[in-house]
Amino acid sequence: MTVPHRALIVIDSQQEYFDGLLPIQYPDRDKSITNVQAAIKAAEQNGTPVVLVQHELPAEAPVYGSRSATWQNHPEVVAHEDTADKRVGKQFSSIFADTDLETWLREEGIDTITLVGHMTNNCVIASAAAAEPLGFTVEVLRDATGAIDLANDAGTASARQVHETLMALLHSNWAAVADTATWTEALRTSAALLKSDLVTSAARGHSTR
């Protein structure tokens, strides 16, 4: 197995998810952001590039308003803004949509992206899915991400249900899902993280019925 050439992508760890209209509900947002910072520190110590992404909409928007208090990164992430290898602003769920991130990753020789940040049910899953046709290997740290409770005309789902379901879905096809401690050890040893596949996940799912 080849050695992964990783970049850590911190997606939208902004105050919107802590003090704004979209507070993360599961995992606990304070623990989640602590793990985000732990991943950043591990990457920095290992010489792994760190990319900070921020969602930005016009200033008058109710969420992510440009330069607003809730547009700002969480203080745990702000502490790393000056040392980040790249910063990206985006307007869509995917980190690749209408950004130069793909070009930069290829220029840096990156073949594996590790996703942390928020939200599991929007930008994390959209970015993981978008990476597939681009040929990037994807890792997602389940304890350094987070989801919100959802309710609409199609139904309701708790943040825990959303997060755990999407982690299983991601691991079945799009990403290797692990916790921050496991990823940090893989980073130290230059090891790849393994994911499942759709057929195996389906067979195991059927066997538990």
C-alpha positions in Angstrom: 0.0 0.0 0.0 1.4 3.4 -1.0 2.1 6.1 1.6 -0.6 8.7 1.7 0.3 12.3 0.9 -2.3 14.0 3.1 -3.7 17.4 3.6 -6.0 18.3 6.6 -9.0 20.2 5.4 -10.8 22.1 8.2 -14.3 22.8 6.8 -16.2 25.8 8.2 -15.3 25.6 11.9 -17.0 28.9 12.2 -18.9 30.6 15.0 -22.1 30.0 13.1 -22.0 26.5 14.5 -21.4 27.6 18.1 -23.1 31.0 18.6 -25.2 31.3 15.5 -28.4 29.9 14.0 -26.9 26.4 13.3 -25.5 25.1 16.6 -23.9 21.7 16.3 -25.8 19.2 18.5 -23.8 15.9 18.1 -21.1 15.1 18.9 -20.8 17.7 21.7 -19.6 20.8 19.8 -17.0 21.8 22.5 -15.5 18.3 22.3 -15.7 18.4 18.5 -13.8 21.7 18.2 -11.2 20.4 20.7 -10.6 17.5 18.4 -10.4 19.8 15.4 -7.6 21.7 17.0 -5.9 18.4 18.1 -5.9 17.3 14.4 -4.5 20.7 13.3 -1.7 20.4 15.9 -0.9 16.8 14.9 -0.8 17.9 11.2 1.5 20.8 12.0 3.9 18.6 14.0 4.0 16.1 11.2 4.5 18.6 8.4 1.1 17.8 6.9 -0.5 20.8 5.0 -3.4 22.4 6.8 -6.2 24.1 4.8 -8.8 26.3 6.5 -12.1 26.7 4.7 -14.8 29.3 5.5 -18.3 29.6 4.1 -19.1 33.2 3.2 -22.3 34.8 2.0 -23.2 38.5 1.5 -23.1 40.5 4.6 -26.9 40.8 4.9 -27.4 37.0 4.8 -28.9 35.5 8.0 -26.0 32.9 8.2 -22.3 33.1 7.2 -22.7 36.8 6.5 -19.3 38.2 5.3 -17.2 39.6 8.2 -20.0 39.0 10.7 -19.3 37.7 14.2 -20.6 34.2 13.2 -18.7 34.2 10.0 -15.4 34.2 12.0 -13.6 31.0 12.7 -13.9 29.5 16.1 -11.1 30.8 18.4 -9.5 27.4 18.4 -9.1 27.7 14.7 -8.3 31.4 14.6 -5.1 30.5 16.5 -3.9 28.6 13.4 -4.9 31.1 10.7 -1.5 32.7 10.3 0.3 29.3 10.0 -2.2 27.6 7.7 -0.8 26.5 4.4 -3.9 27.7 2.5 -7.2 29.4 3.2 -10.3 29.0 1.1 -13.5 30.9 0.9 -16.6 29.1 -0.5 -20.2 29.7 -1.3 -21.4 26.1 -1.9 -21.5 23.0 0.2 -18.5 21.3 -1.5 -15.0 22.6 -0.8 -14.3 22.1 -4.5 -17.2 24.0 -6.0 -16.0 27.3 -7.6 -12.7 27.2 -5.6 -9.1 26.7 -6.5 -8.6 23.9 -4.0 -8.3 21.0 -6.4 -5.6 22.8 -8.4 -3.7 23.6 -5.2 -3.9 20.0 -3.9 -2.6 18.7 -7.2 0.3 21.2 -7.2 1.2 20.1 -3.7 1.2 16.4 -4.7 -1.7 15.6 -2.3 -3.6 12.4 -2.9 -5.5 12.0 0.4 -7.6 14.6 2.1 -8.7 14.4 5.8 -12.0 16.2 6.5 -12.8 17.7 9.8 -15.2 20.5 10.7 -18.9 21.3 10.1 -21.4 20.2 9.2 -21.5 16.4 8.8 -24.9 16.7 7.1 -23.9 19.4 4.6 -20.4 20.4 3.7 -18.6 17.3 4.9 -20.7 14.8 3.0 -20.9 17.1 -0.1 -17.1 17.4 -0.1 -16.5 13.7 0.3 -18.8 12.9 -2.5 -17.3 15.6 -4.7 -13.8 14.2 -4.1 -14.7 10.8 -5.6 -14.7 11.7 -9.4 -11.6 13.9 -8.7 -9.6 10.8 -7.6 -8.8 11.9 -4.1 -8.7 9.4 -1.2 -10.9 10.8 1.6 -10.7 10.4 5.4 -13.3 11.8 7.8 -12.7 12.2 11.6 -16.0 11.3 13.2 -15.2 13.0 16.5 -14.0 16.2 14.9 -17.1 16.9 12.9 -20.7 17.4 13.9 -24.4 17.5 12.9 -27.6 19.3 13.7 -31.1 18.2 14.5 -33.3 18.2 11.4 -37.0 18.6 10.9 -38.9 19.4 7.7 -41.8 18.2 5.5 -39.9 15.0 4.7 -39.4 13.9 8.3 -37.3 14.4 11.4 -33.9 13.1 12.6 -31.9 13.8 15.7 -28.3 15.1 15.2 -27.0 11.9 16.7 -29.0 9.8 14.2 -27.9 12.1 11.3 -24.2 12.0 12.3 -24.0 8.2 13.0 -25.9 7.4 9.8 -23.8 9.6 7.6 -20.6 8.2 9.2 -21.7 4.7 8.3 -22.7 5.8 4.8 -19.4 7.6 4.2 -17.4 4.6 5.4 -19.3 2.3 3.1 -18.0 3.9 0.0 -16.6 7.5 0.0 -14.3 7.8 3.0 -12.3 6.0 5.7 -13.9 7.1 8.9 -11.9 7.1 12.1 -11.5 9.1 15.3 -8.8 11.7 15.8 -6.5 9.5 18.0 -6.5 6.7 15.4 -5.8 9.2 12.6 -3.0 10.9 14.5 -1.3 7.5 14.9 -1.7 6.8 11.2 -0.2 10.2 10.5 2.8 9.5 12.7 3.4 6.1 11.0 2.5 7.3 7.5 -0.2 4.5 7.4 -3.3 4.5 5.3 -6.7 4.3 6.9 -8.9 1.5 5.5 -12.6 2.0 4.6 -15.3 -0.6 3.9 -17.1 -1.0 0.6 -20.7 -1.0 -0.4 -21.0 -4.8 -0.9 -19.4 -5.7 2.4 -21.4 -3.0 4.3 -24.6 -4.3 2.7 -23.8 -7.9 3.7 -23.0 -6.9 7.3 -26.1 -4.8 7.4 -28.3 -7.6 6.2 -26.8 -10.0 8.8 -27.8 -7.8 11.6 -31.5 -7.7 10.7 
